[in-house]
Amino acid sequence: MRAIAGLLAAAAALPVVCQAQADRYPSRPIRMIVPFPPGGGNDILARAVGLRMAEVMHQQVIVDNRGGGGGIIGGQIAAASNPDGYTLFLGSLGSLAHNPALRPNLPYDPTRDFAPITMLATSPFILVVYPGVQATNVKELIALARAKPGTLNMGSAGAGSSLHMTGELFKYATGTNLVHVAFKGTAPALIDLMTGQIHLLFSTMPPALPQIKAGKLRALGVTSAKRSASAPGVPTIAESGVPRFEVLNWQGLVVPAKTPQAIVARLNKDVIAAMALPGMNESLAAQGLDAAAGPPEPFGKLIAAEIATYKKLVQAAGIKID
């Protein structure tokens, strides 16, 4: 009986301990794992958010790039980290929805192994080509791909990444045969695209926009339902002859699933405050992003819904990865 009473007393004291941890949190630097190399859209967003979180939380936020496997390596490291609030994971459509839809043996389960903090931003992808490609719009690119099947190389940030999945959906919707070339992140894919080693890429907006403005890449279309305010002269792919083609990228923060609820609530509050700091919306808009911070619950529901949606799409389109 004394043993049972001791267990009950310990259980009753647990909320007090967790609240005490939250009151002291954060007492040291916070690590934000980004599952892609430096220079890509996720990395650019992470560094912008991390700087402003540091202002609000009075602790350094260290961006830890763990690229590889289309986001799997970073996701696995984050899921296995101590659930103490000192390891955050910058998840995205690719790492939290596409990967579980594509890989039945994924080493982490986004809905089981992570607790949502908040959505951060949304944005379309942008279809860019090497300027030497003989296509100035989406219709011409489709015609070129159909005339020369299997000769155009389509880069991505990795097999199963959101860039890969968007490209595969484009192939399915247009009946084209494009050869997929996987890179370890968006930045290295863009480098090879600018030198003509590959021909086209569905890129996140932040790293592509400067290269488009510099004339190093040609933009053919965006994947949103409406044109992007960051690139108003670029038509949507839907209006360019691929009806109902729409893919919206998103990024958000999650933590290991057993992180105390008090710390989850504190992180949600502080990240929202960081996103509301002066100049943040303008900084996001310059990168083609729309701010989308909010409560944890809707973000968690979105992740689950996107996984279900993309599982259906993977099956219908017969999308497979090596």
C-alpha positions in Angstrom: 0.0 0.0 0.0 2.9 2.4 0.8 4.3 1.7 -2.6 1.0 2.5 -4.3 0.7 5.6 -2.2 4.2 6.7 -3.2 3.4 6.2 -6.9 0.2 8.2 -6.6 2.0 11.0 -4.8 4.7 11.1 -7.5 2.0 11.3 -10.3 0.3 14.1 -8.5 3.5 16.0 -8.2 4.3 15.6 -11.9 2.3 18.7 -13.2 4.1 20.8 -10.5 7.5 19.6 -11.7 6.6 20.2 -15.4 5.4 23.7 -14.5 8.7 24.4 -12.6 10.6 23.3 -15.7 8.6 25.6 -17.9 9.1 28.5 -15.5 12.9 28.1 -15.8 12.7 27.5 -19.6 14.8 28.4 -21.5 17.9 28.3 -19.4 20.3 27.5 -22.3 20.5 27.8 -26.1 17.8 26.1 -28.2 18.6 23.9 -31.2 16.4 24.1 -34.3 17.0 21.1 -36.6 16.5 21.9 -40.3 16.5 18.7 -42.4 18.2 20.3 -45.4 21.6 21.9 -46.2 22.2 25.7 -45.8 20.9 28.0 -48.5 17.5 26.4 -49.2 14.1 27.8 -48.4 13.7 26.0 -45.1 17.1 27.1 -43.9 16.4 30.8 -44.8 13.1 30.7 -42.9 14.7 29.0 -39.9 17.4 31.6 -39.6 15.0 34.5 -39.8 12.6 32.9 -37.2 15.5 31.9 -35.0 16.9 35.4 -34.8 13.6 36.8 -33.7 12.9 33.9 -31.3 16.2 34.8 -29.6 15.0 38.4 -29.1 11.8 37.2 -27.4 13.2 34.3 -25.4 16.6 35.9 -24.5 18.4 32.7 -25.5 20.3 31.9 -28.6 18.6 29.7 -31.2 21.1 27.6 -33.1 20.1 26.3 -36.6 21.4 22.8 -37.0 21.4 21.7 -40.7 21.0 17.9 -41.0 20.4 17.3 -44.7 19.9 14.0 -46.5 17.2 11.5 -47.3 14.7 14.2 -48.4 14.4 15.3 -44.8 14.4 11.9 -43.2 17.8 12.1 -41.4 16.9 15.4 -39.7 13.4 14.1 -38.8 14.8 11.0 -37.2 17.3 12.9 -35.1 14.7 15.3 -33.9 12.1 12.6 -33.1 14.8 10.8 -30.9 15.9 14.0 -29.1 15.2 14.7 -25.5 11.6 16.0 -25.1 12.8 19.0 -23.0 12.0 21.9 -25.4 15.6 22.4 -26.3 15.3 20.6 -29.7 12.9 22.0 -32.3 12.3 20.6 -35.7 11.5 22.8 -38.7 9.0 20.5 -40.5 7.5 21.1 -43.9 5.0 19.6 -46.3 7.8 17.3 -47.5 9.2 16.0 -44.2 5.9 15.8 -42.3 3.4 14.8 -45.1 5.1 13.6 -48.3 7.6 11.3 -46.5 5.0 9.3 -44.6 2.8 9.1 -47.7 5.6 7.7 -49.7 7.6 5.6 -47.2 5.8 2.9 -45.3 9.0 2.2 -43.3 9.7 5.8 -42.3 11.8 5.9 -39.1 9.5 8.5 -37.5 5.8 9.1 -37.5 4.8 12.8 -37.6 1.5 12.3 -35.8 3.0 10.0 -33.1 6.5 11.2 -32.5 6.0 15.0 -32.7 3.9 17.6 -30.9 3.0 20.6 -33.0 4.1 24.1 -31.9 2.8 26.3 -34.7 2.6 26.8 -38.4 5.1 29.4 -39.5 4.6 30.2 -43.2 3.0 29.1 -46.5 4.1 29.7 -50.0 3.7 28.3 -53.5 6.5 26.4 -55.3 7.9 28.0 -58.4 8.8 26.2 -61.6 12.2 27.4 -62.9 14.2 26.3 -65.9 17.8 26.8 -67.1 17.7 29.8 -69.5 19.1 27.6 -72.3 15.9 25.4 -72.3 13.8 26.2 -75.3 10.7 27.0 -73.4 9.5 30.4 -72.3 6.2 29.2 -70.7 4.6 26.1 -69.3 2.8 25.1 -72.5 6.1 25.2 -74.4 7.9 23.1 -71.7 5.1 20.5 -71.9 5.4 20.4 -75.7 9.2 20.1 -75.5 9.0 17.3 -72.9 6.4 15.4 -75.0 8.5 15.8 -78.2 11.6 14.5 -76.5 10.5 12.2 -73.7 13.2 11.2 -71.2 15.6 13.9 -72.2 14.8 16.7 -69.7 16.3 16.3 -66.2 14.1 17.5 -63.3 16.0 18.2 -60.1 14.7 18.1 -56.5 15.9 18.5 -52.9 15.9 14.7 -52.5 13.8 11.7 -53.3 10.5 12.1 -51.6 11.0 15.8 -50.9 8.2 18.3 -51.5 10.1 19.5 -54.7 10.2 15.9 -56.0 6.6 15.2 -55.2 5.4 18.4 -56.9 7.4 17.5 -59.9 6.0 14.0 -60.0 2.5 15.4 -59.7 3.3 17.7 -62.6 4.5 14.7 -64.7 1.3 12.9 -63.9 -1.0 15.8 -64.7 0.8 16.6 -68.0 1.6 13.1 -69.2 5.3 14.0 -69.6 8.4 11.9 -69.0 10.9 13.9 -67.0 14.0 12.3 -65.5 14.3 12.9 -61.8 17.7 13.8 -60.4 17.8 14.0 -56.6 20.1 16.4 -54.7 20.8 16.8 -51.0 18.8 20.0 -50.7 17.4 22.9 -52.8 20.6 24.9 -52.9 22.8 22.3 -54.6 20.0 21.6 -57.1 19.8 25.3 -58.0 23.5 25.5 -58.5 23.4 22.7 -61.1 20.3 24.2 -62.7 22.1 27.5 -63.2 25.0 25.8 -64.9 22.8 23.7 -67.1 23.5 20.3 -65.5 19.8 19.9 -65.1 16.9 21.5 -67.0 14.1 22.3 -64.6 13.2 22.4 -60.9 10.2 23.1 -58.7 11.9 25.3 -56.1 10.8 26.9 -52.9 10.4 30.6 -53.4 13.2 32.1 -51.2 16.3 30.8 -52.8 14.9 31.0 -56.4 13.7 34.6 -56.5 17.2 36.2 -56.4 18.4 34.0 -59.2 15.3 34.8 -61.3 15.8 38.5 -60.8 19.5 38.2 -61.7 18.5 36.4 -65.0 20.2 33.2 -64.0 17.0 31.3 -64.1 13.7 31.6 -66.0 10.5 31.3 -64.1 7.6 29.6 -65.9 4.9 29.2 -63.2 3.8 29.1 -59.6 1.9 26.3 -58.0 -0.7 28.3 -56.0 -4.3 28.9 -57.1 -3.5 32.7 -57.5 -0.4 34.5 -58.6 2.1 35.3 -55.9 2.6 38.8 -54.7 6.3 38.2 -54.7 6.3 37.3 -58.4 3.2 38.9 -59.9 4.5 38.6 -63.4 4.8 34.8 -63.2 1.5 33.0 -64.1 0.1 30.1 -62.2 0.6 26.6 -63.6 -3.2 26.2 -63.6 -3.7 29.2 -65.8 -0.9 28.1 -68.1 -2.8 25.0 -69.3 -2.7 22.5 -66.4 -6.2 22.9 -64.9 -6.6 22.6 -61.1 -2.9 22.1 -60.6 -2.3 23.5 -57.1 0.3 22.7 -54.4 0.9 24.9 -51.4 4.1 24.5 -49.4 4.1 25.1 -45.6 6.6 25.1 -42.8 6.1 24.8 -39.1 7.8 23.9 -35.8 7.3 20.7 -33.9 9.0 19.1 -30.9 9.4 15.5 -29.6 6.0 14.1 -28.6 6.7 13.8 -24.8 7.7 17.5 -24.4 5.8 18.9 -21.4 2.6 20.7 -22.3 3.6 23.7 -20.4 6.8 24.1 -22.5 4.8 23.5 -25.7 2.4 26.3 -24.7 5.4 28.6 -23.8 7.0 27.9 -27.2 3.8 28.6 -29.0 3.4 31.9 -27.3 7.0 33.0 -27.8 7.2 31.9 -31.5 3.9 33.8 -32.3 5.4 36.8 -30.5 8.6 36.5 -32.6 6.6 36.2 -35.8 4.8 39.5 -34.9 8.0 41.5 -34.4 8.3 44.6 -36.7 9.7 43.8 -40.1 9.0 40.0 -40.0 6.1 40.1 -42.4 8.1 42.2 -44.8 11.0 39.8 -44.5 8.8 36.8 -45.2 7.1 38.6 -48.2 10.5 39.3 -49.7 11.1 35.5 -49.7 7.7 34.8 -51.2 6.3 33.6 -47.9 3.0 34.4 -46.1 3.1 34.3 -42.2 0.8 31.7 -40.8 1.5 31.4 -37.0 -1.3 30.2 -34.8 -2.3 27.6 -32.2 -0.8 24.1 -32.1 -4.1 22.2 -32.6 -5.0 23.3 -36.2 -1.4 22.7 -37.3 -1.5 19.1 -35.9 -4.8 18.5 -37.8 -3.3 19.9 -41.0 -0.4 17.5 -40.8 -2.7 14.5 -40.4 -5.0 15.7 -43.2 -2.1 16.3 -45.6 -0.7 12.8 -44.9 -4.1 11.3 -45.8 -4.4 13.4 -48.9 -1.0 12.6 -50.3 -1.3 8.9 -49.6 -4.3 8.9 -51.9 -2.4 10.9 -54.5 0.6 8.7 -54.4 -1.6 5.7 -55.0 -3.6 7.3 -57.8 -0.5 8.6 -59.6 1.6 5.5 -59.0 4.4 7.7 -57.6 7.4 5.6 -56.4 10.8 6.5 -55.1 14.0 4.4 -55.2 
